[in-house]
Amino acid sequence: MLVERLQLSYYDHPPMTAYLIRASTAVFGNTLFAIRLPAVVSTLTVLAVIGYLTRPRSLLPLVVCTPLFTVGAVIVTPDTPLLMFWALYLVWLVKVHSLGGEVVMVARW
């Protein structure tokens, strides 16, 4: 199985999918629920970001009806964590832009 021996990279998948499944199965045991949970959490995170960034929010139920949020919410693919982190990056980018470029850097070189 993909998550039994974690590696830095795989031939056909990025490692984040395996890392998320491994973390979930470590907490909830080796069950189907634990394997599917990272996809559900990732999809809900993307939905929350879409709800946060879009206006009007009355269109949000239509977004939920798309295949990404119906079928894709339970299938763990390499795109699932990619979309979650991409959406979180968009929130960060909007926050940085709203500050007008006055960002406090954690480390300056």
Secondary structure, 3 states (H helix, E strand, C coil): CCCCCCCCCCCCCCCHHHHHHHHHHHHHCCCHHHHHHHHHHHHHHHHHHHHHHCCCHHHHHHHHCCHHHHCCCCCCCCHHHHHHHHHHHHHHHHHHHHCCCCCCCCCCC
